[in-house]
């Protein structure tokens, strides 16, 4: 006997009210078990999404350890470099996010992700051919456009593969890709720096002479094509709990009904992002200039910290949120998010003041774990109150706002405070501390202020 369609099952439910807008979590919570993909298929999709996210962050973050050779060869300032790692990427990542998410809510999410991966891989390779600030800025813009296709569609796929009480863990595994990619980027960058000391430039026909840092972009862009090939064999999960045709009207209706929840989570998480990305972008330079580490040592140690502590933090954050949810704490994801940010504050404001290599390494590991705890929680909380019909679009709106604030403003804010406020590049660590000391408490306060609205939204969904 075939399982009833979600709409039929709901209409048979005495709590169903015809015409009432329902979020997909209510629909999914009542959906027959047979409608969900098998655990094996669901986790395989998560792993492939994790690999894709990892690749995207390698392509995105590889520049953070190549500051020295890029600035030396292209003759650019620290502020210009901050624009390459910040605004060039985030502006076009943001501009492309919502249109691509709209397509993801209507058409094949896997195909859209494949096109995005192909695009950012090509543009990453073109970064290696740039011989000045302008072409490199344009290539970084292309990387942003390609990567905008991934997150909204991937989170939507995961939400349609796992019921709400198991979703946090899956989101946490996927979100590990940010730190796996960031860590691998630093490790790869460290190896490249070692190579630069001995490697000779490579001369290619029609291209000219390429330095070692330029060929790095070519190599890190290649794995994207293998991921596209793997996605060709994946089957897209059914969209669970669809009650309306995906449209902008559904999106706007949600934004009106849940504006308090959306904006508190988006603003709070974005302010946290300024702090976290500030560390991710500038900590390598702090370790090199303030502690006298070599670039290769920085890449190996900081990259390993991200790979071990940040990724375990990301998994634990989703795991804790799931445990709280299963125990009946309806706002478990939001509580975990606020707690993780508060836990990070003492480590964030003290790490650059450590006086020994061991001290800064231990503190950085603890901070990275705390930052990792946060990674999957904002989207997990948002998806708990978001209709499936606009889930990709809401995720994109969240990332648009967050990318502009955290990725676009964060690195440049710290660079500007160092260059124009303190007027001393050796005080980069102090600038990072000042920004973290302001942003992290403010982020926690804003999220805490939205907790009652979040709980009201969950209560409205379940009654």
C-alpha positions, 0 to 999 in steps of 0.5 A: 500500500502506498503512503498517502501524499503529504497534503492528504495526510495533513487534511486527515489530521484534525489539527489541519486548517485549510488555507492556513500557511504551514511551515515545512517542519510541521508538515515534515514532522507529520510526514510518513517515514517512508517519504524520507530518503534512506539514511545511506542515501541521505548521508551520501548526499551530505558527504558530497555536499561537504566535499563541495563546501570544502572545495569552495572554502579552499578556493575562497581562503587560499589567498589568506596565507599568500598575502606576502607573495601576492602583495609583493608581486602585484604591488598592492596595499593591505587595504587593497588585499582586504578588498580582494578577500572581502568585497570582491568576493562578497559583493557578487556572492551576495548579488547572485545569491537570491536569484540562484536560490529562487531557481533552486526552489523551482528547479533541480538543486543538484544541477544548479550546484553543478553549474556553480561548482564548474563556474567557481572552479574556472574562475579560481584557475583564472585567479592564477593568471592575474598579473595585476589588481584589476584582473584578480579582482574580476576573477574573485568576483567570478568565484563569488558568483559561482559559490553563491549557487551552493549554500542555499541549494545544499541546505535545502537538499539536507532539510529534505533529507532529514526530519527536524529532530535529526537535521542539526547533526546533518547541518553540522557535518555539512557546515564542517566544510567551511573549516575543513576547506579553510584549514586545508587552504592554510596547509596547502598555502604553507606548502606553497610558501615552502615551495616558493623559496626554492621553486622557479617560475613556470613559463607556459605558451600564450600565458607567460611566466607564472609564479608558484602562488599563481599555479596554486590557484590552478591546482586548487581549482581542479577538484571542482570538476571531479565533484561535478562528476560525482553529482551527476550520479546523485538523486535529488530528494523529494521536496517535503511538505510543499503546500504552495507553488514556490513564488516570490509572494510566498517569500514576501509573506514569510518575510512579513510574518517572521521578520523579527526572527529573520532579522535578529538571527541574520544581524546577530550572526553577521556581527559574529561573522565579522569577528570570526572571519576577522580571525580567519583572514588576519590570524596568519599575518598575526602569527607571522609578524607578531610571533615570528612564525614562518608562513609555512609553519603558520599554514601547517599549525593554524590549518591543523587547528581548523581541521581538528578543532573547528570541524569538531566544534561544527559537528558538536554544535549541531549534535547539541542542538539535536539533543536539546530539541529531542528533549523538548527544548524547542529553541535548542538551536538558538540557545546553543548558538547564543551559548557558543558565542558567549563561550568564545568571548574570553578566548577571542579577546585574549589569544593575540596577547599570549606571549608564547607559541604554546599559549597562542596555539592552545588559545587559538584551538579553544577559540576555533572550537567555539567558533566552529560550534556556531557554524551550522546553528543559524541556518538550522534555526531559520529552517525550523520556521521557514516554509519549504517553498522558499527555504533556498531563498531565505537561506540566500537572503541570510547569506546575502546579508551576512556576506556583505556584513561579515565577509565584505566589511569585516576584513576591511574594518580590521585592516582600516583600524590597523592602517588608519587608526593605530597606524601600525601594522604590528598592531593588527592583533590589537585591531582584531581584539577590539573588533571581537570585543565589540561584535561578539557581545553585541551579537549574543545580545541581539540573538537573545533579544529575538529568542521570545519571537523565535519561540512564538513562531515555533509555538504558532507552527505547532498549534 
